[in-house]
Amino acid sequence: MLRHFAATGDGLPPDGAVEVDAPDAGLRVALSAARSGDWEPAAESLARTRADRDWDRRGQYSAGLAELALHHTGWFDEWRRARPGDPDAALVAAELEIGRAWEIRTAARARYVSQEQFQAFHTVLRDAVPVLRVAADLNFEDPVPWRVFISLAMGLGAPRDVFDEYLARGRAADPYHVGLHARAVQYLAQKWYGSHAEMFAFAESAAAAAPEGSPLRGLPLYAVTEYALEHKAGIGKGPVAWSRIEGLVEAGLELSARFEPHDRRAAGFRNHLALALIRSDREAEALDVFRLIGTDARTFPWAYLGDSREMFLLMRQGVRAHVARRTPYFGGSVPASATNGPSPTTDPSTATTSPATTPPATTSPVTTSLAATPPAAAPAVAHVRAPLREVREAVLITGTTMRLAPAPGGGTFVETAPSADPPGRRKGMRTTLLGEGALPRLATTFSRGEKWPVLVVTKEGADYTLQLYRDGRLVTAHVWWADPAEMPTQQQAAERASALTTAYGKPDHRPLAAALRGTGDPRHHLDETFTALGLPPLPAGFGHQPEPLSEARGAQLVERRSFLRAIKESLSSESDGTSGGELPPLS
């Protein structure tokens, strides 16, 4: 696979250039000015979208400005004071109310959202109704407020007749508005308030009615994503005929071919198309769609799987690995890109993540290195400060065969277990898209949304690496090198020790800092670190025996499954708890 992996990157922008819901040049200027306290560029840019009746762009602008106003309110307050009754400010205010409600609820798993949070979430949503009505009244020809109203209806569990009215009002303003219809597909999904039959019928009907060249023709791909979260791919795997799903994917490919590479109008459905192709084991075509997308990742579908940007990059990485793996080592070549133009270059003006997105705060060295080469399997084991039952549920999302064992004194040890896959299965079954054997990278996925820390130890040669993850992010990392010349400075050791002791509730970081600066046997200093943190000794055999947990008492296997099946299973026991409110009828 190493022979061809680099070639799969042809035509793809570097990871650092990828943005989620990236603002165009006009919105980027408005956001920059607003962060400096100047609201007028934002007002002018949003007014221009209204005058041009560019509703798709208007929806993107209002959402981006509202997200900025959620945490930087001064400029928006000034705008509303200076221009009372401004329809553009009213639209941002409507988006902002929905954002405030979700700030209270958070995106955490339902079991981590308190009843008080849910009650406050619903209260803020109900209180937002007058604000949304003002936005709709002042923007009577604009479909965007009705897209926001459908978001409100989803959060409050509004009955069907309310949803129908919101959708009808929005379609009367613009029958081809993508944002409105995409949100309606979500409402009609079986996991929300509709059914597979309703959702597909709606998406296909709206696409058929859209004019030639409209991105709305890609709407069925949004429905394919919703369906994929509930059912496996393949013939007879769900209530919707697989031939129908395949037909929609083929139509999506044909639609994509009508747009230029990196066309922002096509980015929405192309992101869904990439996921649909991955699900259908069509990695070479998915890779070409990633080339067409370029830097323009979108929140959905990737937010269903985790952090949007990280999942986009992980899936893209996995597709590259699959294509390289399936290319004959001798005489084979990676399929050439079908894109019509050069790949986007890394421009400082476009490579900075917009305030409207939330990228990982810290990039793991493992993640960074994977941009250049597939992960090498090094002996690794993790200690998770949570009971085995809870960890088992969390690791389902990785789609990797993993072995778990209760740790003495509490917590759970975790390792990848490729030897447990039946003979031939590794070749015949889809390999995890998160990187085979890359336990540090998997930890970013199964720790997301959890409150407990994950400490991953990796042995490479005579060196040991320690990485602390929490809520999907690398908090700190340390390497004990066999060469004492690589000892960290006192300040570096203190910073790392402080992060570790904070995570494990230890009051004094100084003993740990001394262990981190040790120049003796790396394994000895690693064991000292575990003792200082109050953690059990590492499993017997770690570092000189593959899969040491295979001999641990009480060890359990979590078998490999397809990535989307893993997503479904990890979410199946979750109750979102978002229903429970009613909307007063519109006057």
C-alpha positions as CSV (number, residue, x, y, z in Angstrom):
1,M,0.0,0.0,0.0
2,L,2.9,2.4,0.8
3,R,4.0,2.2,-2.9
4,H,0.8,4.0,-4.2
5,F,-0.5,5.9,-1.2
6,A,1.3,9.2,-2.1
7,A,-0.2,9.1,-5.6
8,T,-3.7,9.0,-4.2
9,G,-3.2,12.6,-3.0
10,D,-2.9,14.0,-6.5
11,G,-5.5,16.7,-7.0
12,L,-6.4,16.9,-3.3
13,P,-5.7,20.0,-1.2
14,P,-3.7,19.6,2.0
15,D,-5.6,18.9,5.2
16,G,-4.8,22.4,6.5
17,A,-6.6,24.1,3.6
18,V,-9.9,22.3,4.3
19,E,-12.7,24.4,5.9
20,V,-16.2,23.4,7.0
21,D,-18.9,25.7,5.6
22,A,-16.1,28.1,4.5
23,P,-17.2,31.7,4.0
24,D,-16.9,33.2,0.6
25,A,-14.9,36.4,0.1
26,G,-17.8,38.7,1.0
27,L,-18.7,36.9,4.2
28,R,-15.1,36.6,5.2
29,V,-14.7,40.4,5.0
30,A,-17.9,40.9,7.0
31,L,-16.9,38.4,9.7
32,S,-13.5,40.0,10.0
33,A,-15.0,43.5,10.4
34,A,-17.6,42.3,12.9
35,R,-14.9,40.7,15.1
36,S,-13.3,44.2,15.1
37,G,-16.6,45.7,16.2
38,D,-17.7,47.1,12.8
39,W,-21.2,45.8,11.9
40,E,-21.7,47.8,8.7
41,P,-20.0,45.4,6.3
42,A,-22.1,42.5,7.7
43,A,-25.3,44.6,7.2
44,E,-24.3,45.6,3.7
45,S,-23.4,42.1,2.6
46,L,-26.6,40.6,3.9
47,A,-28.7,43.4,2.4
48,R,-27.0,42.6,-1.0
49,T,-28.1,39.0,-0.8
50,R,-31.7,40.1,-0.3
51,A,-31.6,42.6,-3.1
52,D,-30.1,39.9,-5.4
53,R,-32.6,37.3,-4.2
54,D,-29.7,35.0,-3.7
55,W,-31.3,33.0,-1.0
56,D,-28.8,30.2,-0.8
57,R,-26.0,32.6,-0.2
58,R,-28.3,34.6,2.2
59,G,-28.8,31.5,4.3
60,Q,-25.1,30.9,4.5
61,Y,-24.4,34.5,5.4
62,S,-27.1,34.7,8.1
63,A,-25.9,31.4,9.7
64,G,-22.3,32.5,9.7
65,L,-23.0,35.9,11.2
66,A,-25.3,34.4,13.8
67,E,-22.6,31.9,14.9
68,L,-20.2,34.8,15.3
69,A,-22.8,36.8,17.3
70,L,-23.3,33.9,19.6
71,H,-19.9,34.6,21.2
72,H,-19.1,38.1,20.1
73,T,-22.3,40.1,20.7
74,G,-21.2,43.7,20.8
75,W,-21.2,44.4,17.1
76,F,-24.6,42.8,16.6
77,D,-26.1,44.8,19.5
78,E,-24.8,47.9,17.9
79,W,-26.4,47.0,14.5
80,R,-29.8,46.4,16.1
81,R,-29.7,49.7,18.0
82,A,-28.6,51.6,14.9
83,R,-31.2,50.1,12.6
84,P,-34.3,48.9,14.4
85,G,-36.6,47.0,12.2
86,D,-33.8,46.0,9.8
87,P,-35.0,42.8,8.1
88,D,-31.4,41.5,7.8
89,A,-30.7,42.0,11.5
90,A,-34.0,40.3,12.3
91,L,-32.9,37.3,10.2
92,V,-29.6,37.0,12.1
93,A,-31.5,37.4,15.4
94,A,-33.7,34.4,14.5
95,E,-30.7,32.2,13.6
96,L,-29.0,33.4,16.8
97,E,-31.9,32.3,19.0
98,I,-31.7,28.7,17.7
99,G,-27.9,28.8,18.3
100,R,-28.4,30.0,21.9
101,A,-30.8,27.1,22.5
102,W,-28.2,24.6,21.3
103,E,-25.5,26.2,23.4
104,I,-27.6,25.2,26.4
105,R,-28.4,21.7,25.3
106,T,-24.9,21.2,23.8
107,A,-24.1,18.5,21.2
108,A,-23.2,16.0,23.9
109,R,-24.9,12.6,24.0
110,A,-28.3,12.7,25.5
111,R,-27.2,10.8,28.7
112,Y,-24.8,13.7,29.5
113,V,-27.5,16.4,29.0
114,S,-29.3,17.0,32.3
115,Q,-33.1,17.4,32.6
116,E,-32.5,21.0,33.5
117,Q,-30.6,21.6,30.3
118,F,-33.4,20.0,28.2
119,Q,-36.0,22.1,30.0
120,A,-33.9,25.3,29.4
121,F,-33.4,24.2,25.7
122,H,-37.1,23.9,25.1
123,T,-37.8,27.2,27.0
124,V,-35.4,29.2,24.8
125,L,-36.8,27.6,21.7
126,R,-40.4,28.5,22.7
127,D,-39.3,32.1,23.6
128,A,-37.7,32.3,20.1
129,V,-41.0,32.1,18.3
130,P,-41.8,35.8,18.4
131,V,-38.2,36.6,17.2
132,L,-38.7,34.2,14.2
133,R,-42.1,35.7,13.4
134,V,-40.6,39.1,13.2
135,A,-37.9,37.8,10.8
136,A,-40.5,36.1,8.7
137,D,-42.7,39.2,8.6
138,L,-39.9,41.6,7.7
139,N,-38.6,39.1,5.0
140,F,-41.9,38.0,3.5
141,E,-40.3,37.1,0.1
142,D,-37.4,35.2,1.8
143,P,-37.4,31.4,2.3
144,V,-34.6,31.5,4.9
145,P,-36.7,32.3,8.0
146,W,-38.8,29.3,7.2
147,R,-35.8,27.1,7.2
148,V,-35.1,28.4,10.7
149,F,-38.7,27.8,11.6
150,I,-38.3,24.1,10.6
151,S,-35.2,23.9,12.8
152,L,-37.4,25.2,15.6
153,A,-40.1,22.6,14.8
154,M,-37.5,19.8,15.0
155,G,-36.3,21.0,18.4
156,L,-39.7,21.3,19.9
157,G,-41.3,18.3,18.3
158,A,-43.9,20.3,16.4
159,P,-46.8,18.4,14.9
160,R,-46.9,17.7,11.2
161,D,-49.4,20.4,10.3
162,V,-47.1,23.1,11.7
163,F,-44.2,21.7,9.7
164,D,-46.3,21.6,6.6
165,E,-47.2,25.2,7.0
166,Y,-43.6,26.3,7.5
167,L,-42.5,24.3,4.5
168,A,-45.3,25.7,2.3
169,R,-44.5,29.3,3.3
170,G,-40.8,28.7,2.5
171,R,-41.5,27.1,-0.9
172,A,-43.9,29.9,-1.8
173,A,-41.0,32.3,-1.3
174,D,-38.6,30.1,-3.3
175,P,-39.5,26.6,-4.5
176,Y,-35.9,25.7,-5.1
177,H,-34.1,26.9,-2.0
178,V,-31.6,24.1,-1.0
179,G,-31.3,25.0,2.7
180,L,-35.1,24.9,3.2
181,H,-35.5,21.5,1.5
182,A,-32.4,20.0,3.1
183,R,-33.8,20.8,6.6
184,A,-37.2,19.4,5.5
185,V,-35.5,16.1,4.6
186,Q,-34.1,15.9,8.1
187,Y,-37.6,16.6,9.6
188,L,-39.1,13.8,7.4
189,A,-36.4,11.3,8.3
190,Q,-37.7,8.3,10.2
191,K,-35.5,9.1,13.2
192,W,-37.2,12.4,13.5
193,Y,-40.9,12.7,12.6
194,G,-41.4,11.0,9.3
195,S,-40.6,7.8,7.5
196,H,-38.3,6.5,4.8
197,A,-41.1,6.5,2.3
198,E,-42.1,10.1,3.0
199,M,-38.5,11.3,3.0
200,F,-37.5,9.7,-0.3
201,A,-40.7,10.7,-2.0
202,F,-40.3,14.3,-0.9
203,A,-36.6,14.5,-1.9
204,E,-37.1,12.9,-5.3
205,S,-40.2,15.0,-6.1
206,A,-38.4,18.2,-5.2
207,A,-35.4,17.3,-7.3
208,A,-37.5,16.4,-10.3
209,A,-39.3,19.7,-10.1
210,A,-36.0,21.7,-9.9
211,P,-34.7,23.4,-13.1
212,E,-31.8,22.0,-15.0
213,G,-28.5,22.9,-13.3
214,S,-30.1,23.5,-9.9
215,P,-28.2,22.1,-6.9
216,L,-31.6,21.1,-5.5
217,R,-31.4,18.2,-7.9
218,G,-28.9,16.6,-5.5
219,L,-31.5,16.6,-2.7
220,P,-32.1,12.8,-2.8
221,L,-28.4,12.3,-1.7
222,Y,-29.3,14.0,1.6
223,A,-32.1,11.4,2.0
224,V,-29.6,8.6,1.2
225,T,-27.4,9.9,4.1
226,E,-30.4,9.9,6.5
227,Y,-31.3,6.4,5.4
228,A,-27.7,5.2,5.7
229,L,-27.6,6.0,9.4
230,E,-30.4,3.5,9.9
231,H,-29.7,0.6,7.5
232,K,-26.7,-1.3,6.0
233,A,-25.8,-1.1,2.4
234,G,-26.7,-3.8,0.0
235,I,-29.5,-5.8,-1.5
236,G,-32.2,-6.8,1.1
237,K,-30.5,-4.8,3.9
238,G,-33.4,-2.4,4.5
239,P,-36.9,-1.5,3.5
240,V,-35.9,0.7,0.6
241,A,-34.7,-1.2,-2.5
242,W,-31.0,-1.1,-2.9
243,S,-31.5,-0.5,-6.7
244,R,-33.3,2.7,-5.8
245,I,-30.4,3.8,-3.6
246,E,-27.9,3.0,-6.4
247,G,-30.0,4.9,-8.9
248,L,-29.9,8.0,-6.7
249,V,-26.2,7.7,-6.4
250,E,-25.8,7.4,-10.1
251,A,-28.0,10.4,-10.7
252,G,-25.8,12.3,-8.2
253,L,-22.7,11.4,-10.1
254,E,-24.3,12.7,-13.3
255,L,-25.3,15.9,-11.6
256,S,-21.9,16.4,-10.2
257,A,-20.4,16.1,-13.7
258,R,-22.4,19.1,-14.8
259,F,-20.7,21.4,-12.3
260,E,-17.1,22.6,-12.5
261,P,-14.5,21.3,-9.9
262,H,-14.6,23.2,-6.7
263,D,-17.9,24.8,-7.5
264,R,-19.4,26.0,-4.2
265,R,-22.9,25.5,-5.4
266,A,-22.3,21.7,-5.8
267,A,-20.3,21.3,-2.5
268,G,-23.4,20.5,-0.5
269,F,-24.6,17.5,-2.5
270,R,-21.1,16.4,-3.3
271,N,-20.2,15.9,0.3
272,H,-23.2,13.6,0.6
273,L,-22.3,11.9,-2.6
274,A,-18.8,11.1,-1.3
275,L,-20.2,9.4,1.7
276,A,-22.8,7.5,-0.4
277,L,-20.0,6.2,-2.6
278,I,-17.9,5.1,0.4
279,R,-20.9,3.2,1.7
280,S,-21.3,1.5,-1.7
281,D,-17.6,0.3,-1.7
282,R,-16.9,2.7,-4.6
283,E,-13.8,4.3,-3.2
284,A,-12.1,5.2,-6.4
285,E,-15.2,7.3,-7.4
286,A,-15.4,8.7,-3.9
287,L,-11.8,9.8,-4.2
288,D,-12.5,11.7,-7.3
289,V,-15.5,13.4,-5.7
290,F,-13.2,14.5,-2.8
291,R,-11.0,16.0,-5.5
292,L,-14.1,17.9,-6.9
293,I,-15.0,19.1,-3.4
294,G,-11.5,20.5,-2.8
295,T,-11.4,22.5,0.4
296,D,-15.2,23.0,0.8
297,A,-16.2,20.4,3.4
298,R,-19.7,20.9,4.8
299,T,-21.2,20.3,8.2
300,F,-23.4,17.5,6.9
301,P,-23.1,14.6,6.4
302,W,-20.0,14.5,8.5
303,A,-21.5,15.9,11.7
304,Y,-23.5,12.7,11.9
305,L,-20.3,10.8,12.4
306,G,-18.4,13.2,14.7
307,D,-16.6,16.5,14.3
308,S,-17.3,17.6,10.8
309,R,-13.9,18.6,9.7
310,E,-12.1,15.7,11.3
311,M,-14.5,13.2,9.9
312,F,-14.2,14.7,6.4
313,L,-10.4,14.3,6.6
314,L,-10.6,10.8,8.2
315,M,-13.0,9.6,5.5
316,R,-10.8,11.1,2.8
317,Q,-7.8,9.5,4.3
318,G,-9.5,6.2,4.5
319,V,-10.6,6.4,0.8
320,R,-7.0,7.0,-0.2
321,A,-5.8,4.0,1.8
322,H,-8.4,1.8,0.2
323,V,-7.6,2.9,-3.3
324,A,-3.9,2.4,-2.7
325,R,-4.4,-1.0,-1.1
326,R,-6.4,-2.2,-4.2
327,T,-3.8,-1.0,-6.7
328,P,-1.4,-3.8,-7.7
329,Y,2.0,-3.3,-6.2
330,F,3.8,-4.0,-9.4
331,G,2.6,-2.5,-12.7
332,G,-0.4,-0.8,-11.1
333,S,-1.3,2.9,-11.0
334,V,-3.8,4.9,-9.1
335,P,-6.7,6.0,-11.2
336,A,-6.1,9.5,-12.6
337,S,-8.3,12.4,-11.4
338,A,-11.2,13.2,-13.6
339,T,-11.3,16.8,-12.4
340,N,-11.0,19.5,-15.1
341,G,-8.7,21.9,-13.3
342,P,-5.8,22.2,-10.9
343,S,-6.3,21.4,-7.3
344,P,-6.9,24.4,-5.0
345,T,-3.7,25.8,-3.6
346,T,-3.2,26.7,0.0
347,D,-3.9,30.5,0.1
348,P,-3.4,32.1,3.5
349,S,-6.6,34.1,2.8
350,T,-8.7,30.9,2.4
351,A,-6.8,28.4,4.6
352,T,-7.8,30.0,7.9
353,T,-10.7,28.4,9.6
354,S,-13.7,30.7,9.7
355,P,-15.3,31.7,13.0
356,A,-18.4,29.9,11.8
357,T,-16.6,26.5,12.3
358,T,-15.1,24.8,15.3
359,P,-12.0,22.9,14.4
360,P,-10.1,20.7,16.9
361,A,-8.1,22.9,19.3
362,T,-5.1,20.7,19.0
363,T,-3.9,18.5,16.1
364,S,-2.6,15.1,17.1
365,P,0.9,14.3,15.8
366,V,-0.6,11.1,14.6
367,T,-3.3,12.9,12.6
368,T,-0.7,15.2,11.1
369,S,1.6,12.4,10.0
370,L,-1.3,10.6,8.4
371,A,-1.6,13.4,5.8
372,A,1.6,12.1,4.3
373,T,1.7,8.3,4.9
374,P,-0.6,5.6,6.3
375,P,-0.3,4.8,9.9
376,A,2.2,2.2,10.9
377,A,1.1,-0.4,13.5
378,A,3.1,0.1,16.7
379,P,2.3,-1.7,19.9
380,A,-0.2,0.5,21.8
381,V,-2.6,0.2,24.7
382,A,-4.9,2.8,26.3
383,H,-6.3,3.2,29.8
384,V,-9.8,4.7,29.9
385,R,-11.0,6.0,33.2
386,A,-14.5,4.5,32.8
387,P,-16.2,1.1,33.3
388,L,-15.9,-1.5,30.6
389,R,-19.6,-1.4,29.7
390,E,-19.4,2.3,29.0
391,V,-16.2,2.0,27.0
392,R,-17.6,-0.9,25.0
393,E,-20.5,1.3,23.8
394,A,-18.1,4.2,23.0
395,V,-15.7,2.1,20.9
396,L,-18.4,0.8,18.6
397,I,-18.1,4.0,16.6
398,T,-14.6,3.1,15.5
399,G,-15.6,0.2,13.3
400,T,-12.5,-1.6,14.4
401,T,-12.0,-4.9,16.2
402,M,-10.9,-4.0,19.7
403,R,-10.2,-5.8,22.9
404,L,-11.2,-4.4,26.3
405,A,-10.2,-5.7,29.7
406,P,-11.1,-4.4,33.2
407,A,-8.1,-2.6,34.7
408,P,-7.2,-3.5,38.3
409,G,-8.5,-0.8,40.7
410,G,-10.9,0.6,38.1
411,G,-11.1,1.7,34.5
412,T,-10.6,-0.2,31.3
413,F,-7.6,-1.2,29.2
414,V,-8.1,-1.0,25.4
415,E,-6.1,-2.3,22.4
416,T,-6.8,-3.0,18.8
417,A,-7.1,-6.7,18.0
418,P,-6.5,-7.4,14.3
419,S,-5.7,-11.1,15.1
420,A,-9.3,-11.6,16.2
421,D,-10.6,-11.0,12.7
422,P,-11.5,-14.4,11.1
423,P,-9.1,-15.6,8.3
424,G,-9.9,-13.8,5.0
425,R,-12.1,-11.2,6.7
426,R,-9.4,-8.6,6.6
427,K,-9.3,-8.9,2.9
428,G,-12.9,-9.3,2.2
429,M,-14.4,-6.8,4.6
430,R,-14.1,-3.1,4.5
431,T,-11.1,-2.0,6.6
432,T,-11.9,0.7,9.2
433,L,-11.6,4.2,7.7
434,L,-9.9,5.5,10.8
435,G,-6.6,3.8,10.3
436,E,-5.7,0.2,11.1
437,G,-3.8,-0.2,14.3
438,A,-3.7,3.5,15.0
439,L,-5.0,3.5,18.6
440,P,-4.1,7.2,19.2
441,R,-6.2,8.2,16.2
442,L,-9.1,5.9,17.3
443,A,-9.0,7.5,20.7
444,T,-9.9,10.8,19.2
445,T,-13.1,9.2,17.9
446,F,-14.3,7.1,20.8
447,S,-13.5,9.7,23.5
448,R,-15.6,12.4,21.7
449,G,-18.6,13.5,23.7
450,E,-17.3,11.6,26.8
451,K,-16.1,13.2,30.1
452,W,-13.4,10.6,30.9
453,P,-9.8,10.8,30.0
454,V,-8.0,8.3,27.7
455,L,-4.3,7.7,28.1
456,V,-2.6,6.0,25.1
457,V,0.8,4.4,25.4
458,T,2.7,3.5,22.2
459,K,6.0,1.7,22.0
460,E,8.3,2.3,19.0
461,G,11.7,0.7,19.3
462,A,13.0,1.6,22.7
463,D,10.9,4.8,22.9
464,Y,7.6,5.2,24.6
465,T,5.0,7.8,23.7
466,L,2.2,8.9,26.1
467,Q,-0.8,10.8,24.7
468,L,-3.8,12.1,26.7
469,Y,-7.1,12.5,24.9
470,R,-10.3,14.0,26.2
471,D,-13.6,14.7,24.3
472,G,-11.9,13.9,21.0
473,R,-8.9,16.2,21.4
474,L,-5.3,15.6,22.2
475,V,-4.6,17.4,25.5
476,T,-0.9,16.7,25.8
477,A,1.8,14.3,24.7
478,H,5.2,13.2,25.9
479,V,7.9,10.9,24.5
480,W,10.6,9.1,26.6
481,W,13.5,8.7,24.2
482,A,16.2,6.1,24.6
483,D,18.6,9.0,23.9
484,P,18.8,11.2,27.0
485,A,19.7,14.2,24.9
486,E,16.1,14.4,24.0
487,M,15.0,15.3,27.5
488,P,12.3,18.0,27.6
489,T,13.0,21.4,29.3
490,Q,11.7,22.0,32.8
491,Q,8.9,24.2,31.5
492,Q,7.8,21.6,28.9
493,A,7.8,18.9,31.6
494,A,5.8,21.1,34.0
495,E,3.2,22.0,31.4
496,R,2.7,18.3,30.4
497,A,2.6,17.2,34.0
498,S,0.1,19.9,34.9
499,A,-2.2,18.7,32.1
500,L,-2.0,15.1,33.2
501,T,-2.5,15.8,36.9
502,T,-5.5,18.0,36.2
503,A,-7.1,15.3,34.2
504,Y,-6.6,12.7,37.0
505,G,-7.3,15.0,39.9
506,K,-3.9,15.0,41.4
507,P,-3.0,18.2,43.4
508,D,0.8,18.3,42.8
509,H,2.3,18.0,39.4
510,R,6.0,18.2,40.5
511,P,6.6,14.4,41.1
512,L,5.2,13.7,37.7
513,A,7.3,16.4,36.1
514,A,10.4,14.7,37.5
515,A,9.3,11.4,35.9
516,L,8.8,13.1,32.6
517,R,12.3,14.4,32.7
518,G,13.9,11.1,33.6
519,T,16.9,10.1,31.5
520,G,17.0,6.4,32.6
521,D,15.1,3.5,31.2
522,P,12.0,4.9,29.3
523,R,9.8,2.0,30.5
524,H,10.7,2.7,34.1
525,H,9.8,6.4,33.8
526,L,6.5,5.4,32.1
527,D,5.6,3.1,35.0
528,E,6.5,5.9,37.4
529,T,4.0,8.2,35.5
530,F,1.2,5.7,35.8
531,T,1.9,5.3,39.6
532,A,2.0,9.1,40.1
533,L,-1.4,9.4,38.4
534,G,-2.9,6.7,40.5
535,L,-3.3,4.3,37.6
536,P,-2.8,0.5,37.5
537,P,0.3,-1.0,36.0
538,L,0.3,-1.6,32.3
539,P,-0.8,-5.0,31.1
540,A,1.7,-7.8,31.5
541,G,3.5,-8.3,28.2
542,F,3.0,-4.8,26.8
543,G,5.9,-3.8,24.7
544,H,7.2,-7.2,23.9
545,Q,4.1,-9.3,23.1
546,P,1.4,-8.5,20.6
547,E,-2.1,-7.9,21.9
548,P,-1.2,-8.4,25.6
549,L,-4.9,-8.1,26.7
550,S,-5.7,-11.4,25.0
551,E,-4.5,-13.0,28.2
552,A,-6.1,-10.5,30.6
553,R,-8.8,-11.7,32.9
554,G,-12.3,-10.6,31.9
555,A,-11.1,-9.5,28.4
556,Q,-13.9,-8.9,25.8
557,L,-13.9,-8.4,22.1
558,V,-15.8,-5.7,20.2
559,E,-15.8,-7.0,16.7
560,R,-15.1,-5.0,13.6
561,R,-18.1,-3.7,11.7
562,S,-18.6,-1.3,8.8
563,F,-18.1,2.3,9.8
564,L,-21.8,3.2,9.2
565,R,-23.0,0.2,11.0
566,A,-20.8,1.2,14.0
567,I,-22.3,4.7,13.9
568,K,-25.8,3.2,14.0
569,E,-25.1,0.8,16.9
570,S,-23.3,3.5,18.9
571,L,-26.3,5.8,18.6
572,S,-29.1,3.2,18.9
573,S,-29.4,3.4,22.6
574,E,-29.4,7.2,22.7
575,S,-32.6,9.1,23.3
576,D,-32.2,12.6,22.1
577,G,-34.9,14.0,24.2
578,T,-35.4,17.0,22.0
579,S,-39.2,16.6,21.6
580,G,-41.5,18.0,24.2
581,G,-42.8,21.3,23.2
582,E,-45.5,22.9,21.1
583,L,-45.5,25.9,18.8
584,P,-48.4,28.4,18.9
585,P,-50.1,28.6,15.5
586,L,-49.0,31.3,13.2
587,S,-51.3,34.3,12.9
